[in-house]
Amino acid sequence: MHQSQHAAVRRQQRNIAQMVIDLLMEFGATEPAGHGTTKFFFDKQARKRLAAYAGPLSQVLREHLNVYAVVTADNKIVTVGHRQKRIRRH
């Protein structure tokens, strides 16, 4: 998946590993983020899917999973960041 320059800079500034973003795109939950974008994040079910895939490695990854990514309709990552609060779904 392609990243915008802004997303690449934010990922580096916020010290988010590319591997975590790749796992987020593969296993993360989604919700609409407005203006045709989608927010990817790890919820309880996404963490379970990742644990089933990664096995014992998931224990090491656990502390790095409080992240999100905003993706456009044409699959380009716009920005990434650390989740500061719970994402509530309606």
C-alpha positions as CSV (number, residue, x, y, z in Angstrom):
1,M,0.0,0.0,0.0
2,H,1.3,3.4,-0.9
3,Q,1.8,6.2,1.6
4,S,1.6,9.9,1.1
5,Q,4.7,12.0,2.1
6,H,2.7,13.3,5.1
7,A,2.0,9.7,6.3
8,A,5.7,8.8,5.9
9,V,6.8,11.8,7.9
10,R,4.2,11.2,10.6
11,R,5.1,7.5,10.9
12,Q,8.7,8.4,11.4
13,Q,7.9,11.3,13.8
14,R,5.6,9.0,15.9
15,N,8.0,6.1,15.8
16,I,5.5,3.6,14.3
17,A,7.2,0.7,12.5
18,Q,6.2,-0.1,8.9
19,M,5.6,-3.7,10.0
20,V,2.9,-2.5,12.4
21,I,1.2,-0.5,9.6
22,D,1.4,-3.6,7.3
23,L,-0.3,-5.7,10.0
24,L,-2.9,-3.0,10.6
25,M,-3.8,-3.0,6.9
26,E,-4.0,-6.8,6.9
27,F,-5.8,-7.5,10.2
28,G,-7.3,-4.2,11.4
29,A,-10.9,-3.2,11.8
30,T,-12.3,-0.3,9.8
31,E,-14.8,2.5,10.1
32,P,-15.6,5.5,7.9
33,A,-13.5,8.5,8.7
34,G,-15.2,11.1,6.6
35,H,-14.6,12.6,3.1
36,G,-14.4,9.2,1.6
37,T,-11.6,7.9,3.8
38,T,-11.5,4.9,6.1
39,K,-9.8,4.5,9.5
40,F,-8.0,1.3,10.3
41,F,-7.3,0.3,13.9
42,F,-6.9,-2.7,16.1
43,D,-10.1,-3.6,18.0
44,K,-10.5,-6.8,20.1
45,Q,-11.4,-9.0,17.2
46,A,-8.5,-7.6,15.1
47,R,-6.1,-8.4,17.9
48,K,-7.5,-12.0,18.1
49,R,-7.0,-12.4,14.3
50,L,-3.4,-11.1,14.6
51,A,-2.7,-13.4,17.6
52,A,-4.0,-16.4,15.6
53,Y,-1.7,-15.5,12.7
54,A,1.4,-14.4,14.7
55,G,1.3,-16.9,17.6
56,P,3.8,-16.2,20.4
57,L,5.1,-13.2,18.5
58,S,1.8,-11.4,19.2
59,Q,2.8,-11.0,22.8
60,V,5.8,-8.9,21.7
61,L,3.6,-6.8,19.3
62,R,0.9,-6.1,21.8
63,E,2.4,-2.9,23.1
64,H,2.7,-1.5,19.5
65,L,-0.9,-2.0,18.5
66,N,-2.6,1.2,19.7
67,V,-2.2,2.9,16.3
68,Y,-4.5,4.0,13.5
69,A,-4.2,4.8,9.9
70,V,-6.4,6.9,7.6
71,V,-6.7,5.5,4.0
72,T,-8.3,7.1,0.9
73,A,-10.6,5.2,-1.4
74,D,-7.8,4.5,-3.8
75,N,-5.8,2.7,-1.0
76,K,-3.3,5.5,-0.2
77,I,-2.4,6.0,3.5
78,V,-2.9,9.7,4.3
79,T,-1.8,9.7,8.0
80,V,-1.0,7.5,10.9
81,G,-0.9,8.0,14.6
82,H,-1.2,6.6,18.1
83,R,-4.7,6.1,19.5
84,Q,-5.3,8.3,22.6
85,K,-8.8,7.2,23.3
86,R,-11.2,4.4,22.6
87,I,-12.8,4.4,19.1
88,R,-16.6,4.2,19.7
89,R,-18.7,2.7,17.0
90,H,-22.4,3.7,16.5
